[in-house]
Amino acid sequence: MGHGLMDTTVNNLLSPSGSWNLQLLKQNFLDCDRSGTRADTVIWNFEGNEVYSVKSGYLLGSCNEWILTLANLERRGFKVNKSCPLCRREDEPTLHALWDCQKQRYARSDWLPKKVVILRNYANFLEFITDIGTRIDNEALRTFCIIGWRTWFLRNSSIHKDGKPNYSDVVWWSRNFVIECHAFSPVKYQGLQRVNKGQPRWKAPTNGFYKINCCVISDMGNYRVGSGVVIHDGSGYVMATCCQFLEAAFDSHVTKIMAIFRGILFSKDCGLNPCVLESDKVVAVERVLNKNFLNVSYGSILSDIGKLKSQSKGLNVSAIPSQANRIAQRLAKLALDTLTNSFWMEDIPFCIRPD
């Protein structure tokens, strides 16, 4: 039934002659309900399968200005300052809260397909989603609904917990959420190193080998270093991951070479051999492969790497483009963000799974 008839009785659906008002029935009931062939049951008219989903429920609430933005609260008679609590620049109707706020520029640029151009300013959220919904596919629309849900959660958390929301990874988080729902927590994850078409691609190692991908990120201002390692098998399945945090102020060359050392050592501790190792730090790889650098300040680390290589079966170290090393990069960032050391066997933390 249409929401305009929520308090309607049967009498209101009859014409003066006592017969059904067919126009009202057509406007407010589904075909199968009008035919009288459906048994009594609860249905959701806003999904093709008639089953409620967060996506459609959230979209319906947003389009009808039901979510409690400050502007919507004022419109309902509450005495509030209706300006946006994040940017403080404009009023906060639904469109501003979920799309227009300048704090969400990352979400706008990361999610919106490049071929889709925002044509004009929109009067409200319904007008926006009606226009944009005709120019994107269902998967993009589904992701956008999750983005809106996540954005609203971060907005509320920042207000009630007096914090600063980080919108920079909203799109990435939302895409992973959709993937997670589809997969429903599988034991193994395949094809994790996905990148956009035309970019360098991560490739699984030859069958019988394991591939180590490692990365290091330095926060020199706070004297912190985070390293990340992920190991896949020949089928592309994740066998082990780890992130390690260290308080130190090493030379940049030292931190990059240490990441390679930690990657080899981690594979050895996990019993995953033989291996190949990839790093997106080209200079560090060159130092590892060139024995002429054993006399420099970090020569002892290079020497230890050489010993580990000699103990391994066919260990090969090579450089790869940054775009093909996304998982290791996110693990390194996770180490810096959490300031902890963690590892996972045959698994990968949800928060760093790729988009």
C-alpha positions in Angstrom: 0.0 0.0 0.0 1.2 3.5 -0.7 2.3 5.5 2.3 -0.4 8.2 1.5 -3.1 5.7 2.6 -1.7 4.5 5.9 -4.8 5.6 7.9 -7.3 4.7 5.2 -10.2 2.3 5.7 -11.9 0.2 3.0 -14.7 2.8 2.7 -12.3 5.3 1.4 -11.4 3.0 -1.5 -15.0 2.7 -2.7 -16.7 4.9 -5.3 -20.0 6.7 -4.5 -21.8 3.7 -6.2 -20.2 1.3 -3.8 -17.8 -0.3 -6.2 -14.0 -0.2 -5.9 -12.4 3.1 -6.9 -10.1 1.5 -9.5 -7.9 4.7 -9.9 -7.1 4.7 -6.2 -6.4 1.0 -6.2 -4.1 1.3 -9.2 -2.2 4.2 -7.6 -1.6 2.5 -4.2 -1.6 -1.3 -4.6 0.5 -3.8 -6.4 -1.0 -5.7 -9.4 -1.1 -9.0 -7.5 -2.8 -7.3 -4.5 -5.5 -5.8 -6.7 -6.1 -9.2 -8.3 -6.8 -10.8 -4.9 -4.4 -13.7 -5.6 -1.8 -13.0 -2.9 -2.1 -14.6 0.5 -1.7 -12.3 3.5 2.1 -11.6 4.0 4.5 -8.8 4.6 6.2 -7.5 1.5 8.6 -4.6 0.7 7.5 -2.8 -2.4 10.8 -1.1 -3.0 12.9 -4.2 -4.0 12.3 -6.3 -7.1 12.2 -9.5 -4.9 9.8 -7.8 -2.4 12.3 -8.4 0.5 13.5 -5.6 2.7 17.1 -4.5 2.4 19.2 -1.9 4.1 19.9 -0.4 0.7 16.3 0.3 -0.2 15.2 1.2 3.3 18.0 3.7 3.7 17.4 5.1 0.3 13.7 5.5 1.0 14.3 7.3 4.2 16.9 9.6 2.6 14.6 10.5 -0.3 11.8 11.4 2.0 13.9 13.6 4.3 13.3 11.2 7.2 16.8 10.9 8.5 17.4 13.3 11.4 19.7 16.0 10.0 19.7 19.3 11.8 17.7 20.9 9.0 15.1 18.2 9.1 14.8 18.5 12.9 14.2 22.2 12.6 11.6 21.6 10.0 9.8 19.3 12.5 9.7 22.0 15.1 12.9 21.3 17.1 14.9 24.4 18.2 18.3 23.6 16.8 21.0 25.3 14.9 20.5 23.8 11.4 24.0 24.5 10.1 26.1 21.5 9.3 28.0 20.3 12.4 31.1 19.3 10.3 31.7 22.1 7.8 29.7 24.9 9.6 29.2 26.5 6.2 25.7 25.6 5.2 22.4 24.2 6.5 22.2 20.4 6.8 19.4 18.9 4.8 19.8 15.3 3.7 21.5 16.2 0.4 24.2 18.2 2.2 24.7 15.5 4.9 25.2 12.7 2.4 26.7 14.4 -0.6 27.3 18.1 -0.7 29.3 18.7 2.5 32.9 19.6 1.6 34.1 17.1 4.2 33.0 14.4 1.8 35.0 15.4 -1.2 37.0 12.1 -0.9 33.8 10.1 -1.2 32.6 12.1 -4.2 35.9 11.8 -6.1 36.5 8.1 -5.3 33.0 6.8 -5.9 31.6 8.8 -8.8 32.4 7.0 -12.1 34.5 9.3 -14.3 32.1 9.1 -17.1 29.2 10.4 -14.9 29.1 14.2 -14.8 27.1 16.1 -12.2 25.0 18.3 -14.3 23.7 20.9 -11.9 22.9 21.7 -8.3 20.0 19.7 -6.9 17.1 21.0 -4.8 17.0 17.9 -2.6 18.3 14.4 -2.2 15.4 12.8 -4.1 16.1 15.0 -7.1 19.8 14.1 -6.9 19.3 10.3 -6.7 16.6 10.3 -9.4 19.1 11.9 -11.8 22.2 10.0 -10.9 20.4 6.7 -10.5 19.5 6.7 -14.2 23.2 7.1 -15.2 24.9 4.5 -13.0 24.6 0.7 -12.8 23.0 -1.2 -10.0 26.3 -2.1 -8.4 27.4 1.5 -8.2 24.0 2.5 -6.8 24.3 -0.3 -4.2 27.7 0.9 -3.2 26.5 4.5 -3.0 23.7 3.5 -0.5 26.3 1.9 1.7 28.5 5.0 1.3 25.6 7.1 2.6 25.0 4.7 5.5 28.7 4.8 6.4 28.8 8.6 6.0 25.8 9.0 8.3 27.4 6.7 10.9 30.6 8.6 10.9 28.8 11.9 11.1 26.8 10.8 14.2 29.9 9.2 15.8 31.8 12.5 15.5 29.0 14.5 17.0 28.2 12.2 20.0 31.9 11.2 20.6 33.3 14.6 19.9 35.7 13.3 17.3 36.8 14.0 13.8 35.4 11.6 11.2 37.7 10.3 8.6 35.9 10.2 5.3 39.0 9.4 3.2 38.3 5.6 3.2 34.5 5.6 3.1 34.3 4.3 -0.5 36.9 1.7 0.1 35.2 0.5 3.3 31.8 0.5 1.5 33.0 -1.6 -1.4 34.6 -4.1 1.0 31.3 -4.3 2.9 29.4 -5.2 -0.3 32.1 -7.8 -1.1 31.9 -9.2 2.4 28.1 -9.5 2.2 28.4 -11.4 -1.1 31.1 -13.7 0.2 29.5 -14.2 3.7 32.8 -14.7 5.4 34.6 -17.3 3.3 37.6 -19.1 4.8 39.8 -18.1 1.9 39.9 -15.1 -0.3 41.0 -15.2 -3.9 41.8 -12.4 -6.3 42.6 -9.9 -3.5 45.1 -7.8 -5.4 42.5 -6.2 -7.7 43.3 -3.0 -9.5 41.7 -0.9 -12.1 41.8 -1.8 -15.8 45.0 -0.6 -17.4 47.0 -0.5 -14.1 49.8 -3.0 -13.3 48.3 -6.2 -11.9 49.5 -8.4 -9.1 50.0 -11.9 -10.3 50.0 -15.2 -8.4 53.3 -17.1 -8.2 54.1 -20.2 -10.1 52.4 -23.3 -8.6 54.5 -24.8 -5.9 55.8 -21.3 -4.8 54.6 -18.7 -2.4 54.8 -15.0 -3.1 55.7 -12.5 -0.4 54.6 -8.9 -0.9 56.0 -6.4 1.6 55.9 -2.7 2.2 57.0 -0.1 4.7 55.6 3.3 5.6 57.6 5.8 7.7 56.1 8.6 9.9 59.3 10.5 10.4 57.7 13.3 12.3 56.6 10.9 15.1 59.6 8.5 14.7 57.3 5.6 13.7 57.6 2.9 11.1 54.9 0.5 10.0 55.6 -2.6 7.8 53.1 -5.0 6.1 53.6 -8.4 4.7 51.1 -10.7 2.8 51.9 -14.2 1.4 49.9 -15.9 -1.3 50.1 -19.4 -2.7 50.1 -20.4 -6.4 46.3 -20.2 -6.6 46.2 -16.6 -5.3 44.9 -17.5 -1.9 46.1 -15.6 1.2 48.2 -17.9 3.4 49.5 -15.3 6.0 49.5 -11.6 6.7 51.1 -9.4 9.3 51.6 -5.8 10.2 54.4 -4.7 12.5 55.0 -1.4 14.3 58.3 0.1 15.4 59.2 3.3 17.2 62.4 4.4 15.5 63.9 7.1 13.3 65.8 5.0 10.7 67.2 6.2 7.5 64.7 5.7 4.7 67.0 3.1 3.0 67.2 1.2 6.2 63.4 1.0 6.7 62.8 -0.2 3.1 65.5 -2.9 3.4 64.1 -4.0 6.8 60.7 -4.5 5.2 62.3 -7.1 2.8 64.1 -8.7 5.7 60.9 -9.0 7.8 59.0 -10.4 4.8 61.5 -13.2 4.3 61.7 -13.9 8.0 57.9 -14.0 8.3 57.6 -16.6 5.5 60.3 -18.7 7.2 58.5 -18.5 10.6 55.2 -19.6 8.8 57.0 -22.5 7.1 56.0 -21.2 3.7 58.8 -22.1 1.3 59.9 -21.9 -1.5 59.2 -18.2 -2.0 59.6 -15.2 -4.3 59.5 -11.7 -2.8 58.1 -8.5 -4.3 58.6 -4.9 -3.0 57.5 -1.6 -4.5 60.7 0.0 -3.2 63.0 -0.3 -6.3 66.1 1.1 -4.6 65.8 -1.3 -1.7 65.6 -4.2 -4.1 68.6 -3.0 -6.0 70.6 -2.9 -2.8 69.6 -6.4 -1.9 70.6 -7.8 -5.3 73.9 -5.8 -5.4 76.7 -7.2 -3.1 78.7 -3.9 -3.4 76.6 -2.3 -0.7 77.6 -4.6 2.1 79.9 -2.0 3.6 77.3 0.7 4.1 75.6 1.5 7.4 72.8 -1.1 6.7 75.2 -3.7 5.4 74.5 -6.0 8.3 70.8 -6.2 7.3 71.8 -6.9 3.7 74.1 -9.6 5.0 71.3 -11.2 7.0 69.0 -11.1 4.0 71.8 -12.9 2.0 72.0 -15.6 4.6 68.2 -16.1 4.6 68.2 -16.3 0.8 70.9 -18.9 0.8 68.9 -21.0 3.3 65.7 -20.7 1.1 64.9 -22.7 -1.9 65.1 -20.5 -4.9 64.2 -17.2 -3.2 64.0 -14.4 -5.8 63.6 -10.7 -4.9 62.1 -8.3 -7.5 60.6 -4.9 -7.7 57.0 -4.2 -8.8 54.9 -1.1 -9.4 53.2 0.5 -6.4 49.7 -0.3 -7.8 50.4 -4.0 -7.7 51.3 -3.9 -4.0 48.1 -2.6 -2.4 47.6 -5.2 0.3 51.1 -4.8 1.8 50.7 -1.0 1.7 47.4 -1.2 3.6 48.9 -3.6 6.2 51.8 -1.1 6.7 49.3 1.7 7.2 47.3 -0.4 9.6 50.4 -0.9 11.7 50.9 2.9 11.9 47.2 3.5 12.6 46.9 1.0 15.4 50.5 1.0 16.7 50.3 -2.8 17.2 51.9 -6.0 15.9 49.4 -8.5 14.5 49.4 -11.5 12.2 46.7 -13.7 10.6 47.0 -17.2 9.1 44.9 -17.9 5.9 43.1 -14.7 6.5 43.3 -11.0 6.1 41.8 -8.2 8.3 38.5 -7.0 7.0 39.5 -3.3 7.3 42.3 -3.6 4.7 40.6 -5.8 2.1 40.9 -4.1 -1.3 38.1 -2.4 -3.3 
